[in-house]
Amino acid sequence: MLSMTGFGTGEGATGPMTISVELRSVNHRFLDVSLKLPGVLAFLETDIRKFLKENVARGRVTVAVQLQVNREGAGAGLDPDRLQAGLEMVRAAAAELEKATGEAHPVTLEHLLAVPDLFRAEELEVQQDEMRAAMMTALKAAHQGLMAMKTAEGEALVNEMRQRLETLSTELTNVEKWAPQAGAEIQKRLEERLEKILPDQVDPQRLAQEVAMLADKANINEECERLGIHITHFHKALDEGGQVAKRLNFLLQEMHREVNTTGSKTNLMDITQAVITMKDEVESMREQILNLE
């Protein structure tokens, strides 16, 4: 079972180029990819998105790609067009100066070297297929690191949820133990109340029947039984693993319903305290589920 939170980096090289990829993932309902690419690698956007769609189920994934070029040993030379333009510019400036001062100002090499961008580095030729291969090498390495972190965090989440399930099961056992006492107190309270409200001539047998019916409505046995079933199914889903976040979320909704109903049916202090604890555990698990893929 995987968390949606993770981080991974990778590198790939071809010739003088080194491509670095950084992947960051946080929780999101669907797969949402945010991509930052150098312009020279823009043609690889479709490949990157396709790879992530096939290998990441959910989450907001940020992809940051950097390109480094080692120009050591690359040839350099004069830019002929820039040289001609610079020479004409320097000659024009010398002519204007001579016109203004009446003195000749010959053009020297020093003047030409002051012209910006007179030299150019030799272009580095790298084929697109080579860049694609380097990119995929970096992307796969980053994805491997991302998945390792997602797996580790997913296991930690599962272990924590198992602990919360144990607490939930313990409190449920306590509630089941206290349920008969709660039922007896409810019946006693109802009898006392009805005896005050109803006339003395009411048939005792009829009174007992009415009290029993009202007490039955306050019975929490069914809620306890269904909650126990949901806990069992939750454990089973965790054991199966995979992408079961939606199923777990549904089970937690049902658990929350049963716990709430249990709390509303009885005022016994011990059960009320147990219900509060169970609610806290269910809510905590609902928050944790948001981080599971």
C-alpha positions as CSV (number, residue, x, y, z in Angstrom):
1,M,0.0,0.0,0.0
2,L,1.4,3.4,-1.0
3,S,1.4,6.8,0.4
4,M,0.8,9.7,-2.0
5,T,3.6,11.7,-0.5
6,G,7.1,11.0,-1.8
7,F,10.3,12.4,-3.3
8,G,12.9,11.1,-5.8
9,T,15.8,12.2,-8.0
10,G,17.6,10.8,-10.9
11,E,20.2,11.6,-13.6
12,G,20.9,10.6,-17.2
13,A,23.7,11.7,-19.5
14,T,24.4,11.7,-23.2
15,G,27.6,13.2,-24.6
16,P,28.2,16.6,-22.9
17,M,24.7,16.8,-21.6
18,T,23.5,15.7,-18.1
19,I,19.8,15.7,-17.4
20,S,18.5,15.8,-13.7
21,V,15.0,15.0,-12.8
22,E,13.3,15.7,-9.4
23,L,9.9,14.3,-8.6
24,R,7.7,15.4,-5.7
25,S,4.3,14.0,-4.9
26,V,1.6,15.1,-2.4
27,N,-2.0,13.9,-1.9
28,H,-4.7,14.7,-4.5
29,R,-7.9,13.0,-5.6
30,F,-6.6,12.4,-9.1
31,L,-3.2,12.4,-10.9
32,D,-2.2,16.0,-11.5
33,V,1.2,16.5,-13.1
34,S,3.0,19.9,-13.0
35,L,6.0,20.0,-15.3
36,K,9.0,22.4,-15.5
37,L,11.2,21.7,-18.6
38,P,14.1,23.6,-20.2
39,G,13.1,24.8,-23.7
40,V,15.5,22.5,-25.5
41,L,13.7,19.5,-23.9
42,A,10.2,20.7,-24.4
43,F,9.6,18.0,-27.1
44,L,9.8,15.4,-24.3
45,E,6.8,16.6,-22.3
46,T,4.4,14.0,-23.9
47,D,6.9,11.2,-23.0
48,I,7.1,12.3,-19.4
49,R,3.4,12.6,-18.9
50,K,2.8,9.2,-20.5
51,F,5.3,7.6,-18.2
52,L,3.8,9.1,-15.1
53,K,0.3,8.3,-16.1
54,E,1.3,4.6,-16.5
55,N,3.3,4.4,-13.2
56,V,1.6,6.7,-10.7
57,A,-2.1,6.2,-9.8
58,R,-3.0,9.4,-7.9
59,G,-1.4,12.5,-6.4
60,R,-0.2,16.0,-7.4
61,V,3.2,15.3,-8.9
62,T,5.7,18.1,-9.6
63,V,8.4,17.3,-12.1
64,A,11.5,19.6,-12.2
65,V,14.0,19.0,-15.0
66,Q,17.4,20.6,-15.2
67,L,19.9,20.4,-18.0
68,Q,23.7,20.9,-17.7
69,V,26.1,21.1,-20.6
70,N,29.8,20.5,-20.2
71,R,31.5,22.7,-22.8
72,E,35.0,21.7,-21.9
73,G,36.9,20.9,-25.1
74,A,34.2,22.4,-27.2
75,G,35.8,24.4,-30.1
76,A,35.4,28.2,-30.4
77,G,36.0,30.6,-33.3
78,L,35.2,34.0,-34.7
79,D,31.7,34.7,-35.8
80,P,32.2,36.0,-39.4
81,D,29.1,38.0,-39.5
82,R,29.7,39.6,-36.1
83,L,33.4,40.3,-37.1
84,Q,32.3,42.1,-40.3
85,A,29.7,44.1,-38.5
86,G,32.1,45.0,-35.7
87,L,34.8,46.1,-38.2
88,E,32.4,48.4,-40.0
89,M,31.2,49.8,-36.7
90,V,34.7,50.6,-35.5
91,R,35.7,52.1,-38.9
92,A,32.6,54.4,-38.8
93,A,33.5,55.5,-35.3
94,A,37.1,56.2,-36.3
95,A,35.9,58.3,-39.3
96,E,33.5,60.3,-37.1
97,L,36.3,60.9,-34.6
98,E,38.7,62.0,-37.4
99,K,36.0,64.4,-38.8
100,A,35.6,65.9,-35.3
101,T,39.2,66.3,-34.3
102,G,41.0,66.5,-37.7
103,E,43.3,63.7,-36.6
104,A,43.5,60.2,-38.1
105,H,42.6,57.2,-35.8
106,P,43.6,53.9,-37.3
107,V,41.6,50.8,-36.4
108,T,43.6,48.3,-34.3
109,L,43.0,44.7,-33.1
110,E,42.4,46.1,-29.6
111,H,39.4,48.1,-31.0
112,L,38.0,45.0,-32.6
113,L,38.3,42.9,-29.4
114,A,36.1,45.4,-27.6
115,V,33.2,44.4,-29.8
116,P,30.9,42.1,-27.8
117,D,30.0,38.5,-28.9
118,L,32.8,38.5,-31.5
119,F,33.6,34.9,-30.7
120,R,31.1,32.0,-30.5
121,A,31.3,28.5,-29.0
122,E,31.0,25.6,-31.3
123,E,27.5,24.2,-31.3
124,L,27.0,20.9,-29.4
125,E,25.1,18.5,-31.6
126,V,23.0,16.0,-29.7
127,Q,20.2,14.0,-31.4
128,Q,16.7,14.0,-29.9
129,D,16.7,10.2,-29.5
130,E,19.8,10.5,-27.3
131,M,18.3,13.2,-25.2
132,R,15.1,11.2,-24.9
133,A,17.1,8.2,-23.7
134,A,19.0,10.3,-21.1
135,M,15.7,11.8,-20.0
136,M,14.0,8.4,-19.5
137,T,17.0,7.1,-17.6
138,A,16.8,10.1,-15.2
139,L,13.0,9.9,-14.9
140,K,13.0,6.2,-14.1
141,A,15.7,6.6,-11.4
142,A,13.7,9.5,-9.9
143,H,10.5,7.4,-10.0
144,Q,12.3,4.5,-8.3
145,G,13.3,6.8,-5.5
146,L,9.8,8.3,-5.3
147,M,8.2,4.8,-5.1
148,A,10.6,3.7,-2.3
149,M,9.6,6.7,-0.2
150,K,5.9,6.2,-1.0
151,T,6.1,2.5,0.0
152,A,7.9,3.3,3.3
153,E,5.4,6.0,4.2
154,G,2.5,3.8,3.1
155,E,3.7,1.0,5.4
156,A,4.0,3.5,8.3
157,L,0.4,4.7,7.7
158,V,-0.9,1.1,7.6
159,N,0.9,0.2,10.9
160,E,-0.6,3.3,12.6
161,M,-4.1,2.5,11.3
162,R,-3.8,-1.1,12.6
163,Q,-3.0,0.3,16.0
164,R,-6.0,2.5,15.9
165,L,-8.1,-0.4,14.8
166,E,-6.9,-2.3,17.9
167,T,-8.0,0.6,20.1
168,L,-11.3,0.6,18.3
169,S,-11.8,-3.2,18.9
170,T,-10.9,-2.8,22.6
171,E,-13.4,-0.1,23.1
172,L,-16.1,-2.1,21.2
173,T,-15.5,-5.1,23.5
174,N,-16.0,-2.8,26.5
175,V,-19.2,-1.4,25.0
176,E,-20.6,-4.9,24.4
177,K,-19.7,-5.8,28.0
178,W,-21.6,-2.7,29.3
179,A,-24.5,-2.9,26.9
180,P,-26.7,-5.1,29.2
181,Q,-26.2,-2.7,32.1
182,A,-27.1,0.2,29.9
183,G,-30.3,-1.6,28.7
184,A,-31.3,-2.4,32.3
185,E,-30.8,1.3,33.4
186,I,-32.8,2.5,30.4
187,Q,-35.7,0.2,31.2
188,K,-35.6,1.2,34.9
189,R,-35.6,4.9,34.0
190,L,-38.5,4.4,31.5
191,E,-40.6,2.5,34.0
192,E,-40.1,5.2,36.7
193,R,-41.1,7.9,34.2
194,L,-44.2,6.1,32.9
195,E,-45.4,5.4,36.4
196,K,-45.4,9.1,37.1
197,I,-47.1,10.0,33.8
198,L,-49.7,7.3,33.3
199,P,-52.8,6.7,35.5
200,D,-52.8,4.1,38.2
201,Q,-55.4,2.0,36.4
202,V,-53.0,1.2,33.5
203,D,-52.6,-2.5,33.0
204,P,-49.2,-3.5,34.5
205,Q,-48.7,-6.0,31.7
206,R,-49.4,-3.4,29.1
207,L,-47.1,-1.0,30.8
208,A,-44.3,-3.7,30.8
209,Q,-44.9,-4.2,27.1
210,E,-44.6,-0.5,26.3
211,V,-41.5,-0.2,28.4
212,A,-39.9,-3.2,26.7
213,M,-40.7,-1.7,23.3
214,L,-39.0,1.6,24.2
215,A,-36.1,-0.2,25.7
216,D,-35.7,-2.3,22.6
217,K,-35.3,0.9,20.5
218,A,-32.4,1.9,22.7
219,N,-30.7,-1.5,22.2
220,I,-27.1,-1.2,20.7
221,N,-26.4,-4.8,20.0
222,E,-26.9,-4.4,16.2
223,E,-24.7,-1.3,16.1
224,C,-22.0,-3.2,17.9
225,E,-22.3,-6.2,15.6
226,R,-22.1,-4.1,12.5
227,L,-19.1,-2.1,13.8
228,G,-17.3,-5.4,14.5
229,I,-18.0,-6.5,10.9
230,H,-16.6,-3.2,9.5
231,I,-13.5,-3.6,11.6
232,T,-12.9,-7.1,10.2
233,H,-13.4,-5.9,6.6
234,F,-11.0,-3.0,7.2
235,H,-8.3,-5.4,8.5
236,K,-8.9,-7.6,5.4
237,A,-8.5,-4.7,3.0
238,L,-5.3,-3.7,4.7
239,D,-4.0,-7.2,4.3
240,E,-4.9,-7.3,0.6
241,G,-3.1,-4.0,0.0
242,G,-3.2,-2.2,-3.4
243,Q,-5.3,0.8,-4.2
244,V,-8.1,0.3,-1.6
245,A,-8.3,3.9,-0.3
246,K,-11.9,4.4,-1.6
247,R,-13.0,1.1,0.0
248,L,-11.4,2.0,3.3
249,N,-13.0,5.5,3.3
250,F,-16.4,3.9,2.7
251,L,-15.9,1.5,5.7
252,L,-14.8,4.4,7.9
253,Q,-18.0,6.3,7.0
254,E,-20.0,3.3,8.1
255,M,-18.0,2.9,11.3
256,H,-18.6,6.6,12.1
257,R,-22.4,6.0,11.6
258,E,-22.5,3.0,13.9
259,V,-20.4,4.8,16.6
260,N,-22.7,7.9,16.4
261,T,-25.8,5.8,16.7
262,T,-24.4,3.9,19.7
263,G,-23.6,7.2,21.5
264,S,-27.1,8.6,20.8
265,K,-28.9,5.5,22.2
266,T,-27.4,5.4,25.7
267,N,-26.4,7.8,28.4
268,L,-24.3,5.3,30.4
269,M,-21.1,7.2,31.2
270,D,-18.7,4.3,30.5
271,I,-20.2,3.8,27.0
272,T,-20.2,7.6,26.4
273,Q,-16.4,7.7,27.1
274,A,-15.8,4.7,24.9
275,V,-17.8,6.3,22.1
276,I,-15.7,9.5,22.3
277,T,-12.5,7.4,22.0
278,M,-13.9,5.5,19.1
279,K,-14.9,8.7,17.3
280,D,-11.4,10.1,17.7
281,E,-9.9,6.9,16.2
282,V,-12.2,6.8,13.3
283,E,-11.6,10.5,12.5
284,S,-7.9,10.1,12.7
285,M,-8.0,7.2,10.2
286,R,-10.2,9.2,7.8
287,E,-7.5,11.8,7.8
288,Q,-4.8,9.2,7.2
289,I,-6.7,7.6,4.3
290,L,-6.4,10.9,2.4
291,N,-2.7,10.2,2.1
292,L,-3.1,6.7,0.7
293,E,-2.9,6.1,-3.0
